Amino acid sequence: MASEITKNGDDQMSKDERKVYDRQIRLWGYDGQNKLRASKVLLIGMQGLGAEIAKNLILIGVNSITLKDHTEVSILDHCSQFLIPRDSQERNRAKASMSAAQKLNPNVKVIVDTTPIEQNVDSFVTSFDVVIATECSPNTYKRLSDNCRKAKVKLFIADVYGLFGYFYQDINFEHSLYGEVFPNIDQSNIVPIPKNVPQLYFLTSALLKFQSESNRKPNPDTCEEDIEELKLLINLSPDQTNIDNSLFDEYYGELFCELSPATSIVGAMVSQTAINTVMGMPIEKLNVFFFDHIKHEGKFHLL
């Protein structure tokens, strides 16, 4: 479908659309904009990070975006979820986000799905061009990784923990699967940890292991206990030669909730990388991005 549209991009775009997307068309042309207009995106998780990604992709003009979230609005959403009105009476996060999301760009179809991804992860992804997953359990990420690759669906997995964040991409289906990059999420997985990994890999792995064992992210209400658990998980890393636990002392107190500075930065990086991938300009040689708020930098790596 995308290839057919791009052949006659100028004819396919209405005057209103050309006006809305004028600056973007000047940047990457009709061909690029029409590739975006043909793309169907599934976005899982509508906390702060999901809201940031949704905003970026809707404004840029994808064909459709499905907001998939079965959870209810919570007080933690007020830290960074700007699509949900404070006086909203709608309890489901995706439904509560829909009105503000649709107003961003009437040319984009905004669809809400409140079914838990765990119930249809094996089949649902095949109808999309791009899947962006946030807030899922590590095991669900692994299943999404397996199924998206089988279906040749481009996948981005992202999470924010306080002021720290990361994302993984599988777009050329040549690099390691998510469960191979982060093998510690599964006790039965004996795939070795990649060599020469950055220090933040171990913090990310500990957070995913914590999430897998506790069925939740670190929580402000139990921050002291959660920090001690994270320290133990990092100490249990099988590769003690690459890690100095004291390096993470500055991070432990800032891993709670999804805070706006981190969701803005990580969300922008995920969105821009996804957009470039759709337009045929992917970052193919690297597959994992870590945002280091202590050093104020984000870097891509190949793991």
Beta strands, then each sheet from edge to edge (+ up, - down):
strand 1: 40-44
strand 2: 64-68
strand 3: 109-113
strand 4: 130-134
strand 5: 154-161
strand 6: 164-170
strand 7: 288-292
strand 8: 297-301
sheet 1: 3+ 2+ 1+ 4+ 5+ 6- 7+ 8-
end
